[in-house]
Amino acid sequence: MIRLALAYLGLAVIVILGIVGIPGISLFGEDEPQAKLAPAASQPVTETAPAVDAVTPVLAALARAAGATGEETAPAVAAPAPQAAAVRPGAVDLHSMTAAILTELNRDVGTAPAVIAPAPGADDELTQMSKAVLQGLRSGAAEPAPAQKPQSLAGLVTQALAEGQSDAYIDALVNEAVGRGVSAPDGLLTTEGKVDTAVLLASIVARAQDEEQGEGDAPLPDVVPVGDNPVMQYLATEDLLYTVEPGDSLGALALRFYGDAAYYTAILAANTDRIGTANRILTGQRLIIPAFNKL
Amino acid sequence: MLRVWGACLGAFFGYVALSGAIGPAMAQDVAITEQMARAEMTVSGRAIVIERNQDQSARIEDEFAKTSRACPPFCIHPMQVAPGVTTLGELEVIDFLQTRVSAGSGILMDSRLPEWNAKGTIPGAVNVPFATLAPNNPYRDEILVALGARKGAGGELDFSGALDVALFCNGPWCDQSPRAIRYLLEAGFPAEKLFYYRGGMQDWLMLGLSVVRPAEQG
């Protein structure tokens, strides 16, 4: 009986505290906006994170990146700041968050020269950031626009791939987008005037593979990975005369004969007298496919 | 002993129920304006609420209370960042989110580097670090296209259908969003489509406005 009375007393005390609003006990209402803040790093962050405002050094480092050599000195621009593991879940911690940011910021001002050191990895950082930005833009605020703003086809396709959509869906998506006024990539219009989605897909995948291998955005690989690409049929080792079939596109031919849709320009260049400015090829047209070693 | 625990548990749930009932009545003593207790909107299918910290004893402490940072680099920026670029205050930022960003015709851009964005940013903002808009970034045009620019046959960019872009960084003493704005202007982005929230995180936090950590938005 006494226990029960004590328990009710406890209940009363807690309810009163709740109404009066003792900081740290109040779970609802008062601290709502702060609660959204989530736990911030409760200690100064990392040694490698650059200053928020040390823009000039960071930029200089990024600009130098192309010609620089070495491995270790890249500013960890995109490295996520490690979070303190011991932060209480749901902790209300606006102040320590701001403190952490500014502690870091001020410390880095003093050490700015370290950031400015030649940074060969900076391009990678920039690339990573750019990819994150593009992902954010495409899945974020820019995405749900009703017909008004065109997106890049590659973006649409990448997103659809990420969503696990079928090839048929992607084909419909791509051609619907082109119908809306999104510009079709050069060399990817088929004889029917549709976008050659299979080739578009293959080139996007190839590009992603290139990027994974750190080849950056080099438009043409040095070595064509024969056999790597299921769409490719054979390598054009000598000049060929090819008769265009329904559904062909320059990109598809480049993929078929060179293993990379990006080589469509070579076919275009060899057939300037036959192909109009729209880069559209016609069924039955005879095209010269230059030998690969002449490219 | 079990009974005591049970009672404690009961007390806890009693508290939860009670504060749930009381909460709304007490919740908005600190409104955004007289007419607006809080701002709600949907951005990219995600519900967003912007409101103010209801703790009336809350203060800016520690470093954000600091008055004097070394300049350079932390110099005070003018109200007008560039000719034709409109400067926004907090209410205009909220309005920008509610009208243009919600409708997909605008984007609120956090120009800071990713780790700072990750620590807390304005709800609905997208992180586009200033460095990614610099001319030396080979992906810059791709980003500009994602912002609604159209690439012509000769590679030139047509910004007539581009989104409205509002940019911010850490505050009036922060160079990152002004720098991003300069990069955008240099790339040909029309000034009338650019907006500068000069107050940035400093003023946003100073007013106790909602902050989100992007990683937790899902």
Contacts between the chains, C-beta under 8 A, distances in Angstrom:
chain1	res1	chain2	res2	distance
A	3	B	3	5.9
A	3	B	4	5.3
A	3	B	7	7.6
A	4	B	3	6.9
A	4	B	7	6.7
A	6	B	4	7.4
A	6	B	7	8.0
A	7	B	3	7.4
A	7	B	4	5.9
A	7	B	6	8.0
A	7	B	7	2.8
A	7	B	8	6.7
A	7	B	10	7.5
A	7	B	11	6.8
A	8	B	7	7.2
A	10	B	7	7.0
A	10	B	8	6.5
A	10	B	11	5.4
A	11	B	7	7.1
A	11	B	10	6.8
A	11	B	11	3.6
A	11	B	14	5.7
A	11	B	15	7.8
A	14	B	11	5.4
A	14	B	12	7.4
A	14	B	14	7.8
A	14	B	15	5.1
A	15	B	11	7.8
A	15	B	14	6.6
A	15	B	15	5.7
A	15	B	18	5.7
A	18	B	15	5.3
A	18	B	18	6.4
A	18	B	19	5.0
A	18	B	22	7.6
A	19	B	18	7.8
A	19	B	22	6.5
A	21	B	26	7.9
A	23	B	55	7.2
A	26	B	19	7.4
A	27	B	15	7.7
A	27	B	16	7.2
A	27	B	19	6.3
A	28	B	16	7.8
A	28	B	19	4.5
A	28	B	20	6.4
A	28	B	23	4.5
A	29	B	19	6.4
A	29	B	22	7.0
A	29	B	23	3.7
A	29	B	24	7.6
A	29	B	26	5.2
A	29	B	27	4.8
A	29	B	54	6.7
A	30	B	26	6.9
A	30	B	27	7.6
A	30	B	54	4.8
A	30	B	55	5.6
A	31	B	53	7.4
A	31	B	54	7.1
A	31	B	55	6.1
A	32	B	27	6.6
A	32	B	51	6.9
A	32	B	54	6.4
A	33	B	51	5.3
A	33	B	52	6.0
A	33	B	53	4.6
A	33	B	54	7.0
A	33	B	208	6.4
A	33	B	209	7.2
A	33	B	210	4.8
A	33	B	211	7.8
A	34	B	53	5.4
A	34	B	55	7.1
A	34	B	58	7.6
A	36	B	210	5.5
A	36	B	211	6.6
A	36	B	212	6.0
A	37	B	120	6.1
A	37	B	211	5.3
A	37	B	213	7.3
A	38	B	120	7.9
A	38	B	212	8.0
A	38	B	213	4.8
A	38	B	216	5.5
A	40	B	119	6.0
A	40	B	120	7.0
A	41	B	119	7.1
A	45	B	115	7.5
A	49	B	115	5.6
A	50	B	113	6.8
A	52	B	112	6.0
A	52	B	113	6.8
A	52	B	116	5.2
A	52	B	169	7.7
A	52	B	170	5.8
A	52	B	174	7.2
A	52	B	176	7.3
A	53	B	73	5.3
A	53	B	74	5.7
A	53	B	170	6.9
A	53	B	173	7.8
A	53	B	174	5.8
A	53	B	175	6.0
A	53	B	176	6.8
A	54	B	73	6.7
A	55	B	73	6.8
A	55	B	130	6.8
A	55	B	131	8.0
A	55	B	175	5.4
A	55	B	176	5.9
A	55	B	179	6.0
A	56	B	73	6.5
A	58	B	113	7.7
A	58	B	131	6.5
A	59	B	131	6.3
A	59	B	134	6.5
A	62	B	131	5.6
A	62	B	134	7.0
A	62	B	136	6.5
A	62	B	137	8.0
A	63	B	134	7.8
A	63	B	136	5.3
A	66	B	136	7.8
A	77	B	113	5.8
A	77	B	114	7.4
A	77	B	129	7.7
A	77	B	131	7.2
A	78	B	113	7.9
A	78	B	114	5.4
A	78	B	115	7.9
A	79	B	115	6.8
A	80	B	114	7.2
A	80	B	115	6.0
A	80	B	118	6.1
A	81	B	115	4.2
A	81	B	118	6.6
A	81	B	119	6.8
A	94	B	53	7.6
A	94	B	58	7.6
A	94	B	205	7.0
A	94	B	211	7.7
A	95	B	60	7.9
A	95	B	61	4.8
A	95	B	62	5.6
A	96	B	62	7.7
A	97	B	119	5.9
A	97	B	120	5.9
A	98	B	60	7.4
A	98	B	61	7.8
A	98	B	62	6.0
A	98	B	63	6.1
A	98	B	64	4.3
A	98	B	205	6.3
A	99	B	61	7.6
A	99	B	62	3.8
A	99	B	63	5.4
A	99	B	64	7.9
A	100	B	119	7.2
A	101	B	63	7.2
A	101	B	116	6.4
A	101	B	119	6.0
A	101	B	170	7.9
A	102	B	62	7.0
A	102	B	63	2.9
A	102	B	64	6.4
A	102	B	66	6.8
A	103	B	63	6.3
A	105	B	63	7.7
A	106	B	63	7.3
A	106	B	69	7.4
A	109	B	70	6.3
A	109	B	73	7.3
A	126	B	131	6.2
A	126	B	132	6.7
A	126	B	136	7.9
A	126	B	137	5.5
A	126	B	139	7.6
A	127	B	138	7.9
A	127	B	139	6.8
A	129	B	113	7.9
A	129	B	114	6.4
A	129	B	129	5.2
A	129	B	131	6.6
A	129	B	132	5.0
A	130	B	132	4.9
A	130	B	137	6.0
A	130	B	139	3.6
A	130	B	140	7.7
A	130	B	142	7.2
A	130	B	143	6.4
A	131	B	139	7.5
A	132	B	114	6.6
A	132	B	127	7.2
A	133	B	126	7.8
A	133	B	127	7.0
A	133	B	128	4.9
A	133	B	129	7.1
A	133	B	132	5.1
A	133	B	139	7.9
A	133	B	143	5.6
A	133	B	146	7.8
A	134	B	139	7.1
A	134	B	142	6.1
A	134	B	143	6.2
A	134	B	146	5.6
A	136	B	126	4.7
A	136	B	127	6.0
A	136	B	128	7.3
A	137	B	107	7.3
A	137	B	126	6.2
A	137	B	128	7.3
A	137	B	143	6.9
A	137	B	146	4.0
A	137	B	147	6.8
A	138	B	146	6.1
A	139	B	44	7.2
A	140	B	43	7.9
A	140	B	44	5.4
A	140	B	107	7.6
A	140	B	126	4.6
A	141	B	43	5.8
A	141	B	44	5.7
A	141	B	101	5.2
A	141	B	104	7.1
A	141	B	106	7.4
A	141	B	107	4.5
A	141	B	108	7.0
A	141	B	124	6.9
A	141	B	126	5.5
A	142	B	104	7.2
A	142	B	107	5.8
A	142	B	126	7.7
A	142	B	146	6.0
A	142	B	147	6.8
A	142	B	148	7.2
A	142	B	163	6.2
A	143	B	44	5.9
A	143	B	104	7.5
A	144	B	44	5.9
A	144	B	45	6.9
A	144	B	104	5.0
A	145	B	104	3.7
A	145	B	105	7.1
A	146	B	104	6.6
A	148	B	104	7.2
A	148	B	105	6.8
A	148	B	161	7.0
A	149	B	104	7.7
A	149	B	105	7.8
A	149	B	148	4.1
A	149	B	161	5.4
A	149	B	162	7.5
A	149	B	163	6.5
A	150	B	148	7.5
A	150	B	150	6.0
A	150	B	161	7.0
A	151	B	145	7.6
A	151	B	146	7.0
A	152	B	142	7.0
A	152	B	145	5.1
A	152	B	146	7.1
A	155	B	145	7.8
A	155	B	146	6.5
A	183	B	150	6.7
A	183	B	151	6.6
A	216	B	138	7.3
A	217	B	138	5.3
A	217	B	139	7.7
